[in-house]
Amino acid sequence: MSWQSALACWYMRRQFRPETLKPRINVERARALTAKRAWVPRVPKDWQLREVYGATDTPLRGEWVEPVGGARAGADAAVVLYCHGGGYYFCSPRTHRSIVFPLATRAGLPIFSLDYRLAPEHRFPAALDDAVAAYRRLIADGYAPQKIVVAGDSAGGGLALATLLALRDAGDPLPAGCLLFSPWTDLAATGASIRTNDGLDPMFSGPAIALAAKLYLGETPADHPLASPVYADLHGLPPLFILAGSTEVLLDDSRRVADKARAAGVECELEVWKKMPHVWPMFAPFIPEANRALDRAASFVRRVTSAPQHAATQPSSAMSSV
């Protein structure tokens, strides 16, 4: 564990975790704090940021990070559809530029960061409907399914996985793979790490997870498979690559999905990094472990988008601790 990571954990334990100990969630305060604290990286040389928020751009509402003058679609063009985290009720493409920008440049591919509708104004399945519609729009615009990776962190990781399930069940062609950073896959908060890592996680308290879930779920049962993919049948999905920290309260949300995916015959690699905070790649370039994690993620994206279209994959037992 680097001193930079230790410093980030110390900061989050003092500034962020106390907010998750409160008995009620103040949605507007959460949105204001994250918008204020968001570090916005400089657009890399030869890359451009293109904001898409016009009424005619629905369902691709959000931000493109793309090479200047690069091809935007076509049979050989690859792309990442990114779903930001934030408990389904706060954060935005802007707050997550610190993970999207370096992932795009490392992978050498454009990324569309989706601005999906947020709870409690728009409860389940609004975010899922937006993500599915965005994926279908990319297909309609000329991107081949086997050249698309769906990715996300935290709630956005759960949303990315749920998007694959909804597409599979609807008979849509599936993407090349799915990249998940510390995904939130169990809104019922039944994972053992909710309790065992409570106090070890520098960002979240265990009880805060179920509290946040209610904002998104409304009257929807917490074990609905498209809200909590850990309860879904995962057969037929493309390769998955999951990164999680060993002290996260959401660690078992990753472990159980990985176990279920492999049991269903899905290629799945899970890396558990020691003492890393929730979605630590967001701290690039300041934390060395964030840079290394993004290198690993970009390697996965390049591999699956350059491989022959997956037909039947064999389950992978790969799980590493870093």
Solvent accessible surface area in square Angstrom, and as a share of the most:
residue,aa,sasa,rsa
1,M,117,0.52
2,S,26,0.17
3,W,179,0.63
4,Q,47,0.21
5,S,0,0.00
6,A,46,0.36
7,L,99,0.49
8,A,13,0.10
9,C,15,0.09
10,W,139,0.49
11,Y,103,0.39
12,M,8,0.03
13,R,100,0.36
14,R,143,0.52
15,Q,71,0.32
16,F,48,0.20
17,R,35,0.13
18,P,57,0.36
19,E,53,0.24
20,T,20,0.12
21,L,106,0.53
22,K,91,0.38
23,P,118,0.74
24,R,201,0.73
25,I,49,0.25
26,N,90,0.46
27,V,20,0.12
28,E,111,0.50
29,R,103,0.37
30,A,20,0.15
31,R,56,0.21
32,A,63,0.48
33,L,34,0.17
34,T,24,0.14
35,A,65,0.51
36,K,172,0.73
37,R,105,0.38
38,A,27,0.21
39,W,111,0.39
40,V,50,0.29
41,P,16,0.10
42,R,219,0.80
43,V,52,0.30
44,P,40,0.25
45,K,179,0.76
46,D,100,0.52
47,W,38,0.13
48,Q,55,0.25
49,L,48,0.24
50,R,72,0.26
51,E,100,0.45
52,V,12,0.07
53,Y,80,0.30
54,G,33,0.32
55,A,100,0.77
56,T,127,0.74
57,D,42,0.22
58,T,91,0.53
59,P,35,0.22
60,L,8,0.04
61,R,105,0.38
62,G,0,0.00
63,E,4,0.02
64,W,17,0.06
65,V,1,0.00
66,E,5,0.02
67,P,40,0.25
68,V,91,0.53
69,G,78,0.75
70,G,32,0.31
71,A,81,0.63
72,R,121,0.44
73,A,37,0.29
74,G,28,0.27
75,A,82,0.64
76,D,129,0.67
77,A,17,0.13
78,A,10,0.08
79,V,0,0.00
80,V,0,0.00
81,L,0,0.00
82,Y,0,0.00
83,C,0,0.00
84,H,0,0.00
85,G,1,0.01
86,G,10,0.09
87,G,12,0.11
88,Y,4,0.01
89,Y,20,0.07
90,F,18,0.08
91,C,21,0.13
92,S,33,0.21
93,P,1,0.01
94,R,120,0.44
95,T,14,0.08
96,H,5,0.02
97,R,14,0.05
98,S,7,0.04
99,I,0,0.00
100,V,2,0.01
101,F,4,0.02
102,P,22,0.14
103,L,0,0.00
104,A,0,0.00
105,T,47,0.27
106,R,75,0.27
107,A,7,0.05
108,G,43,0.41
109,L,28,0.14
110,P,13,0.08
111,I,0,0.00
112,F,0,0.00
113,S,2,0.01
114,L,2,0.01
115,D,33,0.17
116,Y,3,0.01
117,R,103,0.37
118,L,33,0.17
119,A,0,0.00
120,P,43,0.27
121,E,104,0.47
122,H,79,0.35
123,R,102,0.37
124,F,26,0.11
125,P,59,0.37
126,A,10,0.08
127,A,1,0.01
128,L,7,0.04
129,D,72,0.38
130,D,25,0.13
131,A,0,0.00
132,V,14,0.08
133,A,37,0.28
134,A,0,0.00
135,Y,1,0.00
136,R,106,0.39
137,R,73,0.26
138,L,0,0.00
139,I,50,0.25
140,A,83,0.65
141,D,66,0.34
142,G,36,0.35
143,Y,7,0.03
144,A,19,0.15
145,P,22,0.14
146,Q,57,0.26
147,K,43,0.18
148,I,0,0.00
149,V,0,0.00
150,V,0,0.00
151,A,0,0.00
152,G,0,0.00
153,D,2,0.01
154,S,12,0.08
155,A,0,0.00
156,G,0,0.00
157,G,0,0.00
158,G,0,0.00
159,L,2,0.01
160,A,0,0.00
161,L,0,0.00
162,A,2,0.01
163,T,0,0.00
164,L,0,0.00
165,L,1,0.01
166,A,17,0.13
167,L,0,0.00
168,R,46,0.17
169,D,99,0.51
170,A,62,0.48
171,G,65,0.62
172,D,32,0.17
173,P,67,0.42
174,L,27,0.13
175,P,0,0.00
176,A,3,0.02
177,G,0,0.00
178,C,0,0.00
179,L,0,0.00
180,L,0,0.00
181,F,1,0.00
182,S,2,0.01
183,P,0,0.00
184,W,8,0.03
185,T,0,0.00
186,D,1,0.00
187,L,3,0.01
188,A,34,0.26
189,A,20,0.15
190,T,74,0.43
191,G,2,0.02
192,A,47,0.36
193,S,3,0.02
194,I,16,0.08
195,R,154,0.56
196,T,94,0.54
197,N,12,0.06
198,D,60,0.31
199,G,37,0.36
200,L,100,0.50
201,D,0,0.00
202,P,5,0.03
203,M,25,0.11
204,F,34,0.14
205,S,3,0.02
206,G,1,0.01
207,P,102,0.64
208,A,12,0.09
209,I,10,0.05
210,A,40,0.31
211,L,54,0.27
212,A,13,0.10
213,A,2,0.02
214,K,136,0.58
215,L,34,0.17
216,Y,3,0.01
217,L,12,0.06
218,G,32,0.31
219,E,175,0.79
220,T,28,0.16
221,P,84,0.53
222,A,32,0.25
223,D,76,0.40
224,H,61,0.27
225,P,57,0.36
226,L,43,0.22
227,A,1,0.01
228,S,0,0.00
229,P,0,0.00
230,V,8,0.04
231,Y,79,0.30
232,A,6,0.05
233,D,83,0.43
234,L,2,0.01
235,H,91,0.41
236,G,49,0.47
237,L,4,0.02
238,P,0,0.00
239,P,8,0.05
240,L,2,0.01
241,F,4,0.02
242,I,0,0.00
243,L,0,0.00
244,A,1,0.00
245,G,0,0.00
246,S,33,0.21
247,T,25,0.14
248,E,2,0.01
249,V,0,0.00
250,L,5,0.03
251,L,5,0.02
252,D,17,0.09
253,D,1,0.01
254,S,1,0.00
255,R,96,0.35
256,R,65,0.24
257,V,0,0.00
258,A,0,0.00
259,D,84,0.44
260,K,77,0.33
261,A,0,0.00
262,R,37,0.13
263,A,93,0.72
264,A,37,0.29
265,G,24,0.23
266,V,1,0.01
267,E,45,0.20
268,C,0,0.00
269,E,46,0.21
270,L,0,0.00
271,E,4,0.02
272,V,10,0.06
273,W,8,0.03
274,K,124,0.53
275,K,118,0.50
276,M,3,0.01
277,P,0,0.00
278,H,8,0.04
279,V,6,0.04
280,W,0,0.00
281,P,1,0.00
282,M,51,0.23
283,F,54,0.23
284,A,2,0.02
285,P,80,0.50
286,F,117,0.49
287,I,3,0.01
288,P,41,0.26
289,E,8,0.04
290,A,0,0.00
291,N,38,0.19
292,R,122,0.45
293,A,0,0.00
294,L,0,0.00
295,D,72,0.37
296,R,99,0.36
297,A,0,0.00
298,A,0,0.00
299,S,47,0.30
300,F,9,0.04
301,V,0,0.00
302,R,111,0.41
303,R,112,0.41
304,V,9,0.05
305,T,8,0.05
306,S,87,0.56
307,A,45,0.35
308,P,124,0.78
309,Q,112,0.50
310,H,47,0.21
311,A,101,0.78
312,A,91,0.71
313,T,33,0.19
314,Q,139,0.62
315,P,70,0.44
316,S,30,0.19
317,S,104,0.67
318,A,41,0.32
319,M,111,0.50
320,S,48,0.31
321,S,75,0.48
322,V,75,0.43
